[in-house]
Amino acid sequence: MNRELARLYPDAHCELDFTTPLELLVATILSAQCTDKRVNQVTPKLFARYDSAAGYASADREELEGLIRSTGFYRSKANSIIGLGQKLCDEHGGEVPGDLDALVRLPGVGRKTANVVLGNAFGVPGLTVDTHFGRLVRRFGWTTETDAVKVEHAVADLFPPKDWTLLSHRLIWHGRRICHSRRPACGACELAHWCPSFGEGPTDEETAAALVRNGPFS
């Protein structure tokens, strides 16, 4: 299945725009309950205004909230971003650490966010278990677990670490484009032959293709 995903999505990558580990960390925090597209519309001004951990640590809360308001939950996200800036300055010399244990101790950072940063900013293999990832691995029969950490460990046992980061991107891309949560476009899915959940969505190719065209889906 991973081989077919690689064939279908040879250019799969992180869809958040960033140039530094700090930018990716902040963008990933903002992406909670928000689309990557919306985050990418917000971050150019944000990154131009705050280009360091110290900048976030000393940010004017009202100004920061105004810049990120459209991503939703902006007060909570502002708390996390200011807090992580302070902790990076206090404990890491203003730099984003490149290991999981240190990342998950930062405000607003869980395993999913940490693995996004590790895999895409540091080249450290990690599985990004978001809602798409979890949904697809259960539909594929790779695990029946629903807890994100248990899903991560179950899938990690099936694939070598070198595949983890790209596998995450491929699953997320397929989840966003074809294997939707409410109405998976089974008739347009090139993985249908291998999928034990084939038939949960429309199997008529024209109907499924229309669903893919007309989105968006969660």
N, C-alpha and C positions, 0 to 999 in steps of 0.2 A: 504493500500500500504506500509506503514512504517513497518507493521508487516511482510509482505513478504520480504521486503528489509532486515530486521533483520534476517530472516531465511536464506536468500541467502548469507549474508555477516556477519556471527556472529563474525568474527575477524576483522571487519573493524576498522581502526585506522589511525592516521596521518602517512603518509609514509615518512616524513622528519625525519632524525635521529637527536636526541638532548638529552641532559641530564639536561639542565638548561633553565629557561625562556629566558635568553639572547641568548643562542644558537638557540633556536627555533625562536626567533625574527629575528636574522640575517639570518637564513636558509630560513625563509619565504620571507624576502626581496629578497634574491637571487633567489627564485623560480619564480619570475615574468618573464614571457616569457621564461621559462626554465623548464625542467622536474625535478621531485623530484629525479630521479635516478642520473642525472648529478649533482645536488646540493649535494647529499650524497657522491659523489665521490670527491667533492671539500672541503667539510667542515672538514674532519679530520685534514688536514694540517692547515686549517684556525683556527680552534678552539684550536689547539695545540699552534699556534703562538700568538693568542689573547684570553686570558681567562677572560677578564674583560671589563667593559665599559671604564675604563681608558685606557686600551690597545688599543681599537678601536679609542678612542678620540685622542691619540697621534700617531696613525699608520702612517708610511711612505706611502704616497699615491701610489707611484710607486710599492712598494712591495705588498700592498694590492690589487691593480689592477691586478698584475701578478697572485696572488693566486686565484682570482675570475674571471679571463678573460673568461674562457670557459663557464660561465653561461650566457654570453651575456650582453649587456648594462652595461659593467663593470665600466665605468667611472661614470655613474649616480648612480649605486649601491654603489660604493665606497664613493661617496659624501654622500649618505644617511647613510651608516654605520658609517662613521667618525662623521657625524652630530649627529646621535642618541647617539653615545658614549659620545659626548660632552654634549648633553642635559641631558642624564642620570646622568652624573657626576655633572652638574650644578644644576639640579632641583630635583633629586631623590636619591641622595646619592650613585649613581652608580648602583642602583637596578632597575629592570624592574617593572614599576607600574602594579598593578593588576586590573585596572579599564579602561573601554573603553575610557572615555573622555581624560584621561591622555595619553593613548597609541596613540590615533589618532593625538595628538599634536607633536608626535615625527617625525623627518624627515623620509620620505619613508614609513610611516605607515598609511594605510587607514583602513576602517572598516573590510575589509576581513582579512587583516593581524592581526589586533587587536583581532578579534574573534578566529582566529587560536590559538593565544597565550593564550587568556583567557580560551578557552575550553580545551586545551591540556596541558598547563603548570600550570594553576591555578584552573582548575575544575569549572570555571564559565561558565554557558551555553552560547553558541553563535552559530549563523548560519554563515557558511563560504560560501558566495555567489561568487563562481568562475564561469568560463564559463560552466563547467559541471553541477553544481547545477542549474544555471539559465536555461540552456537548458532543463534539465529533468523536473523541476517543471512546465515549460510551456507546455511541451509535455504531462505531466500528468494532465494538466488542473487545477493545483492548483492556478495559477495566469496567467494573460496575460501581466503583467508588464515586462518591459525590463531594467529599471533602477535598479541597484543593490540594492540600499537602499530600494526602494519600494518593490522589490522582497523579501528582508529580512523581512520587516515588514508584508507583506502579508502572507508569510509562517509561521512567528512567531505566527500569529493569529490562525493558524490551528493546532498547536501542543503545548503541554506543554513545558516549558523551560527545564525540565529534559531530553527531547528527542533531543534537538537541536544539540548538538555536535555530537552525534552518527548518527543522521539523516544526517548531513552534510557529514560525512565520507561514509555512505552507498550510498548516491546519487553520490558522486564523484567516488567511486569505480565502481558503475554500469555504470556511464558515460564513464569511462576509459576502461571498459572491454566489455560492450555490447552496450549501447545506444550512439553510436558514433555520432559525429556531422554531417558528410557527409553521412554515410551509416549505420544507426542503424541496428544492427543484430536482427531484429524483430523475425525471425524464431527460434533463439536460446534464446529468452528472456522469462523467467518464469513469467514475470509480464504482458505479452501480454494480458491476459484475462481481466485485469483491466485497460489497457492503452487506452485512447481515440485516441492516435496517432498510434496505431498498423497499420502496413502496409506502413509506410513511408520508411522503409527499406526492404530488401529481406525477404520474409516470408517463402521461402523454407528452411527447417531446415538444409540441408546439405550445401547450399550456405551460410547461415548465420553463421553456425559453422565454415566454412572455413574463413570467414571474422574475426571472433573472434580469430582464431588460427594465422592468418597471419598478423594482425595489422602491425605497430602501426597506430592508428587513433588519431586525435586531440580530 
